[in-house]
């Protein structure tokens, strides 16, 4: 067999593997929305509030639980348990989401705000995922800048627990929309470029991108277009 033919077969195998990871990621991402919605609905019905009396402890405990789930998912990403833990994590994130949904539903146009945030998130996802999947560019150089942006968001969010500055909260939400939208582009492109070969890990990354874009968009919509009596 000629070296050129071997190279062609290897390239074809790589492309097929990348496409399979991408398909599995999209399928598992869609499935992960089911426990997220169930968790959110349960949280709304229970009037769930995660240590509302202590915002700092709530924030730190949330990070601890979230990182615990992510550690477990990473450790079991090559087995069925990885899927189980991922779905458990998305249920937990749905519970956490219920609080902001309760706040949104307190507005006269709360249902519309949630629908607009969901629609905006969907539009951002499909547009950027389409670019990431079809572009021949490698967006891996964005990684360091985006990670720095996430650290900035976390530090600012922690600081705002103490200062409670509305303008800072809006700035954090606006920055989060930009950063996590760019992460959608980055994470999908990593799969296409062969930089991520495990669909469970890929789904976790894209899920967090979508989740944070939705929450941040909803925060902005409530601030600027929320209607009260």
C-alpha beads as a LAMMPS data file, in Angstrom:
LAMMPS data file: protein, C-alpha beads

229 atoms
228 bonds

1 atom types
1 bond types

-500.0 500.0 xlo xhi
-500.0 500.0 ylo yhi
-500.0 500.0 zlo zhi

Masses

1 110.0

Atoms # bond

1 1 1 0.000 0.000 0.000
2 1 1 1.323 3.401 -0.977
3 1 1 2.134 5.954 1.754
4 1 1 -0.348 8.379 0.171
5 1 1 -3.149 5.797 0.445
6 1 1 -2.246 5.115 4.071
7 1 1 -2.364 8.850 4.815
8 1 1 -5.763 9.110 3.109
9 1 1 -7.173 6.216 5.142
10 1 1 -5.782 7.639 8.388
11 1 1 -7.285 11.057 7.647
12 1 1 -10.625 9.448 6.819
13 1 1 -10.578 7.485 10.076
14 1 1 -9.759 10.636 12.054
15 1 1 -12.593 12.584 10.427
16 1 1 -15.009 9.723 11.058
17 1 1 -13.957 9.541 14.715
18 1 1 -14.337 13.297 15.167
19 1 1 -17.776 13.257 13.560
20 1 1 -18.819 10.407 15.845
21 1 1 -17.659 12.316 18.934
22 1 1 -19.551 15.390 17.732
23 1 1 -22.750 13.415 17.083
24 1 1 -22.549 11.697 20.468
25 1 1 -21.881 15.041 22.150
26 1 1 -24.971 16.614 20.584
27 1 1 -27.102 13.581 21.508
28 1 1 -25.927 13.529 25.125
29 1 1 -26.290 17.318 25.347
30 1 1 -29.915 17.018 24.254
31 1 1 -30.473 14.212 26.778
32 1 1 -28.862 16.290 29.557
33 1 1 -31.557 18.932 29.132
34 1 1 -34.168 16.465 30.430
35 1 1 -32.808 16.204 34.023
36 1 1 -32.033 19.938 33.907
37 1 1 -35.676 20.748 33.180
38 1 1 -36.888 18.191 35.742
39 1 1 -34.566 19.644 38.385
40 1 1 -35.709 23.181 37.591
41 1 1 -39.409 22.231 37.759
42 1 1 -38.895 20.381 41.038
43 1 1 -36.994 23.333 42.462
44 1 1 -39.768 25.738 41.489
45 1 1 -42.424 23.461 43.018
46 1 1 -40.393 23.147 46.241
47 1 1 -39.517 26.860 46.258
48 1 1 -35.926 25.623 46.407
49 1 1 -33.343 28.025 47.798
50 1 1 -29.724 26.984 48.242
51 1 1 -28.696 28.424 51.619
52 1 1 -30.289 31.784 50.803
53 1 1 -29.400 33.170 54.224
54 1 1 -25.678 32.894 53.557
55 1 1 -24.739 33.895 49.988
56 1 1 -21.008 33.322 50.515
57 1 1 -21.433 29.832 51.964
58 1 1 -23.986 29.078 49.251
59 1 1 -21.519 30.132 46.552
60 1 1 -18.653 28.113 48.019
61 1 1 -20.802 25.035 48.643
62 1 1 -22.159 25.204 45.116
63 1 1 -18.622 25.343 43.716
64 1 1 -17.600 22.414 45.931
65 1 1 -20.496 20.223 44.780
66 1 1 -20.087 21.242 41.136
67 1 1 -16.351 20.561 41.093
68 1 1 -16.970 17.265 42.907
69 1 1 -19.334 16.180 40.157
70 1 1 -16.894 17.327 37.467
71 1 1 -14.044 15.417 39.122
72 1 1 -16.181 12.287 39.225
73 1 1 -17.256 12.692 35.593
74 1 1 -13.636 13.072 34.497
75 1 1 -12.609 9.968 36.435
76 1 1 -15.399 7.833 34.921
77 1 1 -15.577 9.385 31.452
78 1 1 -14.722 6.099 29.741
79 1 1 -17.585 4.160 31.326
80 1 1 -21.360 4.267 31.625
81 1 1 -20.952 5.733 35.109
82 1 1 -19.656 8.895 33.450
83 1 1 -23.022 9.353 31.736
84 1 1 -24.866 8.663 35.001
85 1 1 -22.801 11.244 36.883
86 1 1 -23.221 13.765 34.060
87 1 1 -27.007 13.404 34.163
88 1 1 -26.915 13.668 37.964
89 1 1 -24.884 16.849 37.625
90 1 1 -27.341 18.345 35.150
91 1 1 -30.213 17.556 37.541
92 1 1 -28.326 19.395 40.296
93 1 1 -27.748 22.324 37.937
94 1 1 -31.466 22.329 37.172
95 1 1 -32.194 22.647 40.886
96 1 1 -29.772 25.560 41.067
97 1 1 -31.417 27.117 38.015
98 1 1 -34.819 27.089 39.709
99 1 1 -33.919 30.060 41.901
100 1 1 -33.381 32.495 39.037
101 1 1 -36.452 31.077 37.297
102 1 1 -38.506 31.833 40.408
103 1 1 -37.220 35.409 40.341
104 1 1 -38.012 35.702 36.633
105 1 1 -41.535 34.370 37.138
106 1 1 -42.072 37.146 39.679
107 1 1 -42.168 39.596 36.750
108 1 1 -45.385 40.190 34.830
109 1 1 -43.633 39.062 31.662
110 1 1 -41.566 36.359 33.370
111 1 1 -42.598 33.591 30.979
112 1 1 -41.620 35.723 28.002
113 1 1 -38.266 36.586 29.587
114 1 1 -37.439 32.901 30.088
115 1 1 -38.536 32.082 26.535
116 1 1 -36.442 34.935 25.127
117 1 1 -33.385 33.814 27.105
118 1 1 -33.860 30.230 25.895
119 1 1 -34.378 31.378 22.306
120 1 1 -31.347 33.665 22.449
121 1 1 -29.215 30.878 23.905
122 1 1 -30.372 28.493 21.184
123 1 1 -29.600 31.031 18.466
124 1 1 -26.120 31.670 19.865
125 1 1 -25.430 27.953 20.192
126 1 1 -26.530 26.958 16.688
127 1 1 -24.767 29.919 15.056
128 1 1 -21.435 29.405 16.801
129 1 1 -21.575 25.602 16.681
130 1 1 -22.177 25.910 12.946
131 1 1 -19.157 28.164 12.532
132 1 1 -17.001 25.879 14.705
133 1 1 -18.017 22.757 12.775
134 1 1 -17.562 24.183 9.281
135 1 1 -14.663 26.597 9.639
136 1 1 -11.189 25.347 8.794
137 1 1 -9.719 27.688 11.410
138 1 1 -8.296 26.329 14.632
139 1 1 -9.653 28.368 17.549
140 1 1 -7.494 26.673 20.189
141 1 1 -5.533 29.913 20.664
142 1 1 -8.609 31.344 22.396
143 1 1 -8.277 28.933 25.320
144 1 1 -5.977 30.969 27.560
145 1 1 -7.934 34.187 27.082
146 1 1 -11.252 32.487 27.784
147 1 1 -9.921 30.768 30.906
148 1 1 -8.665 34.144 32.169
149 1 1 -12.131 35.537 31.495
150 1 1 -13.766 32.793 33.576
151 1 1 -11.394 33.491 36.480
152 1 1 -12.267 37.192 36.224
153 1 1 -15.982 36.365 36.306
154 1 1 -15.585 34.131 39.376
155 1 1 -13.544 36.746 41.265
156 1 1 -15.994 39.523 40.367
157 1 1 -18.982 37.361 41.364
158 1 1 -17.351 36.551 44.695
159 1 1 -16.597 40.244 45.300
160 1 1 -20.154 41.233 44.445
161 1 1 -21.484 38.916 47.141
162 1 1 -20.067 41.471 49.599
163 1 1 -20.583 44.708 47.652
164 1 1 -23.974 43.974 46.047
165 1 1 -23.453 46.504 43.221
166 1 1 -26.208 46.167 40.559
167 1 1 -24.014 47.651 37.805
168 1 1 -21.269 45.104 38.576
169 1 1 -23.800 42.295 38.434
170 1 1 -24.900 43.428 34.975
171 1 1 -21.284 43.754 33.838
172 1 1 -20.581 40.200 35.044
173 1 1 -23.612 38.891 33.132
174 1 1 -22.632 40.748 29.953
175 1 1 -19.058 39.448 30.168
176 1 1 -20.321 35.929 30.842
177 1 1 -22.479 35.994 27.695
178 1 1 -19.424 36.953 25.639
179 1 1 -17.016 34.518 27.320
180 1 1 -19.268 31.453 27.317
181 1 1 -20.526 32.143 23.787
182 1 1 -16.893 32.136 22.698
183 1 1 -16.406 28.922 24.676
184 1 1 -19.131 27.264 22.550
185 1 1 -17.059 28.114 19.485
186 1 1 -13.884 26.923 21.196
187 1 1 -15.252 23.647 22.606
188 1 1 -17.063 22.528 19.435
189 1 1 -14.017 23.435 17.358
190 1 1 -11.807 21.334 19.657
191 1 1 -13.934 18.298 18.819
192 1 1 -13.805 19.021 15.096
193 1 1 -10.050 19.531 15.223
194 1 1 -9.550 16.294 17.147
195 1 1 -8.507 17.995 20.377
196 1 1 -11.308 16.311 22.347
197 1 1 -11.984 12.619 21.733
198 1 1 -14.275 11.800 24.673
199 1 1 -17.907 12.748 24.126
200 1 1 -18.766 12.771 27.855
201 1 1 -16.074 15.331 28.619
202 1 1 -17.089 17.290 25.519
203 1 1 -20.750 17.292 26.572
204 1 1 -19.895 18.554 30.045
205 1 1 -17.933 21.468 28.580
206 1 1 -20.611 22.464 26.055
207 1 1 -23.393 22.020 28.644
208 1 1 -21.687 24.478 31.000
209 1 1 -21.266 26.930 28.123
210 1 1 -24.961 26.787 27.225
211 1 1 -26.084 26.902 30.863
212 1 1 -24.036 30.013 31.635
213 1 1 -25.128 31.828 28.484
214 1 1 -28.787 31.175 29.383
215 1 1 -28.453 32.326 32.993
216 1 1 -26.526 35.449 32.006
217 1 1 -28.961 36.366 29.231
218 1 1 -31.877 35.915 31.624
219 1 1 -30.197 38.196 34.171
220 1 1 -29.763 40.897 31.540
221 1 1 -33.318 40.548 30.245
222 1 1 -34.757 40.808 33.748
223 1 1 -32.707 43.932 34.406
224 1 1 -33.599 45.737 31.196
225 1 1 -37.014 44.439 30.119
226 1 1 -38.567 42.957 33.272
227 1 1 -42.036 44.353 34.012
228 1 1 -43.468 44.679 37.505
229 1 1 -46.761 46.099 38.727

Bonds

1 1 1 2
2 1 2 3
3 1 3 4
4 1 4 5
5 1 5 6
6 1 6 7
7 1 7 8
8 1 8 9
9 1 9 10
10 1 10 11
11 1 11 12
12 1 12 13
13 1 13 14
14 1 14 15
15 1 15 16
16 1 16 17
17 1 17 18
18 1 18 19
19 1 19 20
20 1 20 21
21 1 21 22
22 1 22 23
23 1 23 24
24 1 24 25
25 1 25 26
26 1 26 27
27 1 27 28
28 1 28 29
29 1 29 30
30 1 30 31
31 1 31 32
32 1 32 33
33 1 33 34
34 1 34 35
35 1 35 36
36 1 36 37
37 1 37 38
38 1 38 39
39 1 39 40
40 1 40 41
41 1 41 42
42 1 42 43
43 1 43 44
44 1 44 45
45 1 45 46
46 1 46 47
47 1 47 48
48 1 48 49
49 1 49 50
50 1 50 51
51 1 51 52
52 1 52 53
53 1 53 54
54 1 54 55
55 1 55 56
56 1 56 57
57 1 57 58
58 1 58 59
59 1 59 60
60 1 60 61
61 1 61 62
62 1 62 63
63 1 63 64
64 1 64 65
65 1 65 66
66 1 66 67
67 1 67 68
68 1 68 69
69 1 69 70
70 1 70 71
71 1 71 72
72 1 72 73
73 1 73 74
74 1 74 75
75 1 75 76
76 1 76 77
77 1 77 78
78 1 78 79
79 1 79 80
80 1 80 81
81 1 81 82
82 1 82 83
83 1 83 84
84 1 84 85
85 1 85 86
86 1 86 87
87 1 87 88
88 1 88 89
89 1 89 90
90 1 90 91
91 1 91 92
92 1 92 93
93 1 93 94
94 1 94 95
95 1 95 96
96 1 96 97
97 1 97 98
98 1 98 99
99 1 99 100
100 1 100 101
101 1 101 102
102 1 102 103
103 1 103 104
104 1 104 105
105 1 105 106
106 1 106 107
107 1 107 108
108 1 108 109
109 1 109 110
110 1 110 111
111 1 111 112
112 1 112 113
113 1 113 114
114 1 114 115
115 1 115 116
116 1 116 117
117 1 117 118
118 1 118 119
119 1 119 120
120 1 120 121
121 1 121 122
122 1 122 123
123 1 123 124
124 1 124 125
125 1 125 126
126 1 126 127
127 1 127 128
128 1 128 129
129 1 129 130
130 1 130 131
131 1 131 132
132 1 132 133
133 1 133 134
134 1 134 135
135 1 135 136
136 1 136 137
137 1 137 138
138 1 138 139
139 1 139 140
140 1 140 141
141 1 141 142
142 1 142 143
143 1 143 144
144 1 144 145
145 1 145 146
146 1 146 147
147 1 147 148
148 1 148 149
149 1 149 150
150 1 150 151
151 1 151 152
152 1 152 153
153 1 153 154
154 1 154 155
155 1 155 156
156 1 156 157
157 1 157 158
158 1 158 159
159 1 159 160
160 1 160 161
161 1 161 162
162 1 162 163
163 1 163 164
164 1 164 165
165 1 165 166
166 1 166 167
167 1 167 168
168 1 168 169
169 1 169 170
170 1 170 171
171 1 171 172
172 1 172 173
173 1 173 174
174 1 174 175
175 1 175 176
176 1 176 177
177 1 177 178
178 1 178 179
179 1 179 180
180 1 180 181
181 1 181 182
182 1 182 183
183 1 183 184
184 1 184 185
185 1 185 186
186 1 186 187
187 1 187 188
188 1 188 189
189 1 189 190
190 1 190 191
191 1 191 192
192 1 192 193
193 1 193 194
194 1 194 195
195 1 195 196
196 1 196 197
197 1 197 198
198 1 198 199
199 1 199 200
200 1 200 201
201 1 201 202
202 1 202 203
203 1 203 204
204 1 204 205
205 1 205 206
206 1 206 207
207 1 207 208
208 1 208 209
209 1 209 210
210 1 210 211
211 1 211 212
212 1 212 213
213 1 213 214
214 1 214 215
215 1 215 216
216 1 216 217
217 1 217 218
218 1 218 219
219 1 219 220
220 1 220 221
221 1 221 222
222 1 222 223
223 1 223 224
224 1 224 225
225 1 225 226
226 1 226 227
227 1 227 228
228 1 228 229
